[in-house]
Amino acid sequence: MLRDAWLVLRRDLRLEWRTRTTVNQVVPFVLAIVLLFAFALDADSATLVRASAGLFWIAVLFAASMIVQRVASVDQRDGVGDALRMSGIDPAGAYIGRTLALSAQLVVTEAVLGLAIVAFYGIDLRGLGLLAVTGGLATLGIAAVGSIYGPLVAGIEGRETVLPLLFLPVQAPVLLAAARASEVALGRGVGSGWPWAAMLGMLAVIYLGIGVATASTLAEET
C-alpha cells in the first residue's frame, strides 16, 4: 500500500510540476480574494484584521476545491482511471497518495496566501507553533475529504457545481476549528487554541479512516 501511495504521489506531483496549475491558476485566484477583501474593508481595518483567520481558511477551501476538480478531471481523460484500476494499484494506497499530493499543493498555496495576508492586512505573526500544527492538521483533513469526493463526482455531469455542494459542507468543522485555533495563535481569540488543534487532528484521523475504508468500493463504483 505504501509503495502504491508513493507511486501515485509522485505521479500527481510530477503532473503538477509540468502543468503548474496551482502556481498559475489557484494561487492567483486566492490572491485575488485577499485583494478584494482588502479593497472592500479598507476603511475598517480592525474588522479586516479580526476576520483574517476565517478569510484565510475560506480561501484555502476554495483553492482545494479547484485542485480536486483538476485532479479528478485528469483521471477521467483517456481512460486514466481505468488504467489505474487495471494496473493492480491498491485503492487505499492510491487514496493516500492523492491525499498527500493534494496536501503538498495546498501547503504551497497556504504559504503564498499567508504571506499575502500578512503584507496586505498588517498581521503580526504570533504563536508560530500553534499555527504550524493547525495548518498541517487542517490541510490533511481538507485533502482527505477532497480525495474522497474528487473521484466520486468526476464522471458526473456538472461536477464543477456538484463538488463544492458536497465538499464544502463537510469541511465546516475543519473551517471552524482551524479559524478558532488561528485566531488564538494570532492573539485575537479567547482561551487556548490547542483543544481546537486536537479537534483538527481528530477530524483528520476520521476522514482518513473513512477514505481508506471506502477506497476499494469507490474505485469500483467510479
URVENZI-V615345 format. One record per pair of residues at least 24 apart in sequence whose C-alpha atoms are under 10 Angstrom apart, sorted by the first residue. I is the first residue (numbers start at 1). J is the second residue. Records with the same first field share a line. If there is no record, write none. Layout:
BEGIN
I: J ; J
END
This chain:
BEGIN
1: 89 ; 90 ; 91 ; 92 ; 93 ; 94 ; 95 ; 96 ; 97
2: 90 ; 92 ; 93 ; 94 ; 96 ; 97
3: 89 ; 90 ; 93 ; 94 ; 97
4: 88 ; 89 ; 90 ; 91 ; 92 ; 93 ; 94 ; 95 ; 96 ; 97
5: 89 ; 90 ; 91 ; 92 ; 93 ; 94 ; 95 ; 96 ; 97 ; 98 ; 99 ; 100 ; 101
6: 93 ; 94 ; 96 ; 97 ; 98 ; 100 ; 101
7: 89 ; 93 ; 94 ; 97 ; 98
8: 84 ; 89 ; 93 ; 94 ; 95 ; 96 ; 97 ; 98 ; 99 ; 100 ; 101
9: 93 ; 94 ; 95 ; 96 ; 97 ; 98 ; 99 ; 100 ; 101 ; 102 ; 104
10: 97 ; 98 ; 100 ; 101
11: 97 ; 98 ; 101
12: 71 ; 74 ; 97 ; 98 ; 100 ; 101 ; 102 ; 105
13: 97 ; 98 ; 100 ; 101 ; 102 ; 104 ; 105
14: 101
15: 71 ; 74
16: 67 ; 71 ; 101 ; 105
21: 66 ; 67 ; 70 ; 105
22: 63 ; 64 ; 66 ; 67 ; 70 ; 105 ; 106 ; 108 ; 109
23: 105 ; 108 ; 109 ; 112
25: 63 ; 66 ; 67
26: 60 ; 62 ; 63 ; 64 ; 65 ; 66 ; 67 ; 105 ; 106 ; 109
27: 59 ; 60 ; 63 ; 106 ; 108 ; 109 ; 110 ; 111 ; 112 ; 113
28: 109 ; 112 ; 113
29: 59 ; 62 ; 63 ; 66
30: 56 ; 58 ; 59 ; 60 ; 61 ; 62 ; 63 ; 109 ; 110 ; 112 ; 113 ; 116
31: 59 ; 109 ; 112 ; 113 ; 114 ; 116 ; 117
32: 59
33: 58 ; 59 ; 113
34: 59 ; 113 ; 114 ; 116 ; 117 ; 120 ; 121
35: 116 ; 117 ; 120 ; 121
37: 120 ; 121
38: 117 ; 120 ; 121
42: 121
45: 121 ; 122
46: 121
48: 121 ; 122 ; 123
49: 117 ; 118 ; 120 ; 121 ; 122 ; 123 ; 124 ; 186 ; 188
50: 121 ; 123 ; 183 ; 186 ; 188 ; 189
51: 179 ; 183 ; 188
52: 114 ; 117 ; 118 ; 121 ; 123 ; 179 ; 182 ; 183 ; 186
53: 114 ; 117 ; 175 ; 178 ; 179 ; 180 ; 181 ; 182 ; 183 ; 184 ; 185 ; 186 ; 188
54: 175 ; 176 ; 178 ; 179 ; 180 ; 182 ; 183
55: 117 ; 175 ; 179
56: 110 ; 113 ; 114 ; 117 ; 175 ; 178 ; 179 ; 182
57: 110 ; 113 ; 135 ; 138 ; 139 ; 174 ; 175 ; 176 ; 178 ; 179 ; 182
58: 168 ; 171 ; 172 ; 175 ; 179
59: 109 ; 110 ; 113
60: 106 ; 107 ; 109 ; 110 ; 113 ; 138 ; 139 ; 142 ; 175
61: 106 ; 139 ; 142 ; 143 ; 146 ; 164 ; 167 ; 168 ; 171 ; 172 ; 174 ; 175
62: 164 ; 167 ; 168
63: 105 ; 106 ; 109 ; 110
64: 102 ; 103 ; 105 ; 106 ; 109 ; 139 ; 142 ; 143 ; 145 ; 146 ; 164 ; 167 ; 168
65: 142 ; 143 ; 146 ; 149 ; 150 ; 160 ; 163 ; 164 ; 167 ; 168
66: 160 ; 163 ; 164
67: 102 ; 105 ; 106 ; 143 ; 146 ; 150
68: 98 ; 99 ; 102 ; 143 ; 145 ; 146 ; 147 ; 148 ; 149 ; 150 ; 151 ; 154 ; 163 ; 167
69: 146 ; 149 ; 150 ; 151 ; 153 ; 154 ; 159 ; 160 ; 163 ; 164
70: 150 ; 154 ; 160
71: 98 ; 102 ; 147 ; 150 ; 151 ; 154
72: 146 ; 147 ; 149 ; 150 ; 151 ; 152 ; 153 ; 154 ; 155 ; 159
73: 150 ; 151 ; 153 ; 154 ; 155 ; 159
74: 154
75: 150 ; 151 ; 154 ; 155
76: 151 ; 154 ; 155 ; 222
81: 151 ; 219 ; 222
82: 219 ; 220 ; 222
84: 219
85: 216 ; 219 ; 220
90: 215 ; 216 ; 219
91: 211 ; 212 ; 213 ; 214 ; 215 ; 216 ; 217 ; 218 ; 219 ; 220
92: 211 ; 212 ; 213 ; 214 ; 215 ; 216 ; 219
93: 212 ; 215
94: 147 ; 212 ; 215 ; 216 ; 219
95: 144 ; 147 ; 148 ; 151 ; 208 ; 211 ; 212 ; 214 ; 215 ; 216 ; 219
96: 143 ; 144 ; 147 ; 208 ; 211 ; 212 ; 215
97: 147
98: 143 ; 144 ; 146 ; 147 ; 148 ; 150
99: 139 ; 140 ; 141 ; 142 ; 143 ; 144 ; 145 ; 146 ; 147 ; 148 ; 208 ; 211
100: 139 ; 140 ; 143 ; 144 ; 147
101: 143 ; 147
102: 139 ; 140 ; 142 ; 143 ; 144 ; 146 ; 147
103: 136 ; 137 ; 138 ; 139 ; 140 ; 141 ; 142 ; 143 ; 144 ; 146
104: 139 ; 140 ; 143
105: 139 ; 143
106: 135 ; 136 ; 139 ; 140 ; 142 ; 143
107: 135 ; 136 ; 139 ; 140
110: 135 ; 139
111: 135
123: 186
124: 186 ; 187
125: 185 ; 186 ; 187
126: 182 ; 183 ; 184 ; 185 ; 186 ; 187
127: 182 ; 183 ; 184 ; 185 ; 186 ; 187 ; 193
128: 182 ; 185 ; 186
129: 185
130: 181 ; 182 ; 184 ; 185 ; 186 ; 192 ; 193 ; 194 ; 197
131: 178 ; 181 ; 182 ; 183 ; 184 ; 185 ; 186 ; 193 ; 197
132: 182 ; 185
133: 178 ; 181 ; 182 ; 194 ; 197 ; 198 ; 200 ; 201
134: 177 ; 178 ; 179 ; 180 ; 181 ; 182 ; 185 ; 193 ; 194 ; 196 ; 197 ; 198 ; 199 ; 200 ; 201
135: 178 ; 181 ; 182 ; 197 ; 200
136: 197 ; 200 ; 201 ; 204
137: 174 ; 178 ; 197 ; 198 ; 199 ; 200 ; 201 ; 202 ; 203 ; 204 ; 205
138: 171 ; 173 ; 174 ; 175 ; 177 ; 178 ; 179 ; 197 ; 199 ; 200 ; 201 ; 203 ; 204
139: 174 ; 178 ; 200 ; 204
140: 200 ; 201 ; 203 ; 204 ; 205 ; 207 ; 208
141: 171 ; 174 ; 200 ; 201 ; 202 ; 203 ; 204 ; 205 ; 206 ; 207 ; 208
142: 167 ; 168 ; 170 ; 171 ; 174 ; 175 ; 203 ; 204 ; 207
143: 204 ; 207 ; 208
144: 203 ; 204 ; 205 ; 206 ; 207 ; 208 ; 209 ; 210 ; 211 ; 212
145: 170 ; 171 ; 204 ; 206 ; 207 ; 208 ; 210 ; 211
146: 170 ; 171 ; 207 ; 211
147: 207 ; 208 ; 211 ; 215
148: 207 ; 208 ; 210 ; 211 ; 212 ; 214 ; 215 ; 218
149: 211 ; 218
151: 218 ; 219 ; 221 ; 222
152: 218 ; 219 ; 221 ; 222
153: 222
154: 222
155: 222
156: 222
170: 207
171: 203
173: 199 ; 200 ; 203
174: 199 ; 200 ; 201 ; 203 ; 204
175: 200
176: 200
177: 203
END
